[in-house]
Amino acid sequence: MRAEKFQELRNENPFCHINDVVYQYLLEEIITIQMAPEEPINISNLAKVLDTSRTPIQSALERLEKDSLV
C-alpha cells in the first residue's frame, strides 16, 4: 500500500467523499497490480495505513465487489 498515493488523491479531490477517494485508490492499486490477485485484504491494516476509518474502506470494497474487481 502506498499511503502517499492515497494522500495525493485526497489532495487532488478535496470535495470528494472519502468513500470515493478510497474507491479510486483501491481501483488504481488493483489495475496497476500493486495489489496482487488473490491477495487477502486486511481492512483494519488498510485503515491504519491510509489513516482513515474502516467504514469508507468497507464501502469501497463493496463497490469494487459490485464491479467484479474483488
C-alpha positions as CSV (number, residue, x, y, z in Angstrom):
1,M,0.0,0.0,0.0
2,R,1.2,3.5,-0.9
3,A,-0.2,5.9,1.6
4,E,1.5,8.8,-0.3
5,K,-0.6,8.0,-3.4
6,F,-3.8,8.0,-1.3
7,Q,-2.9,11.4,0.2
8,E,-2.3,12.7,-3.3
9,L,-5.7,11.6,-4.4
10,R,-7.3,13.2,-1.3
11,N,-5.4,16.5,-2.0
12,E,-6.4,16.4,-5.7
13,N,-10.1,15.8,-4.8
14,P,-10.7,17.8,-1.7
15,F,-14.5,17.9,-2.2
16,C,-14.9,14.2,-3.0
17,H,-16.4,12.0,-0.3
18,I,-13.8,9.9,1.4
19,N,-15.6,6.7,0.2
20,D,-15.0,7.8,-3.4
21,V,-11.3,8.6,-2.8
22,V,-10.7,5.2,-1.2
23,Y,-12.5,3.5,-4.1
24,Q,-10.4,5.3,-6.6
25,Y,-7.2,4.5,-4.7
26,L,-8.1,0.8,-4.4
27,L,-9.2,0.7,-8.1
28,E,-5.8,2.1,-9.1
29,E,-4.0,-0.4,-6.9
30,I,-5.9,-3.2,-8.5
31,I,-5.5,-2.0,-12.1
32,T,-1.7,-1.4,-11.7
33,I,-1.3,-4.7,-9.9
34,Q,0.0,-3.1,-6.8
35,M,-2.4,-5.4,-5.0
36,A,-1.7,-8.9,-6.2
37,P,-4.5,-11.0,-7.5
38,E,-5.9,-13.3,-4.8
39,E,-4.1,-11.3,-2.1
40,P,-6.3,-11.1,1.1
41,I,-7.3,-7.6,2.0
42,N,-7.0,-6.7,5.7
43,I,-9.4,-3.9,6.3
44,S,-8.0,-2.9,9.7
45,N,-4.5,-2.8,8.4
46,L,-5.6,-0.8,5.3
47,A,-7.4,1.7,7.5
48,K,-4.3,2.2,9.6
49,V,-2.1,2.7,6.6
50,L,-4.5,5.1,5.0
51,D,-5.2,6.9,8.3
52,T,-9.0,6.5,7.9
53,S,-11.7,4.5,9.5
54,R,-12.8,1.1,8.3
55,T,-16.2,2.3,7.1
56,P,-15.0,4.0,3.8
57,I,-12.8,1.0,3.1
58,Q,-15.7,-1.4,3.5
59,S,-17.9,0.8,1.3
60,A,-15.2,1.0,-1.4
61,L,-14.7,-2.8,-1.2
62,E,-18.5,-3.4,-1.6
63,R,-18.4,-1.1,-4.7
64,L,-15.4,-3.0,-6.1
65,E,-17.2,-6.3,-5.5
66,K,-20.2,-5.0,-7.5
67,D,-17.7,-4.1,-10.2
68,S,-16.4,-7.7,-10.0
69,L,-12.9,-6.5,-9.1
70,V,-12.6,-8.1,-5.7
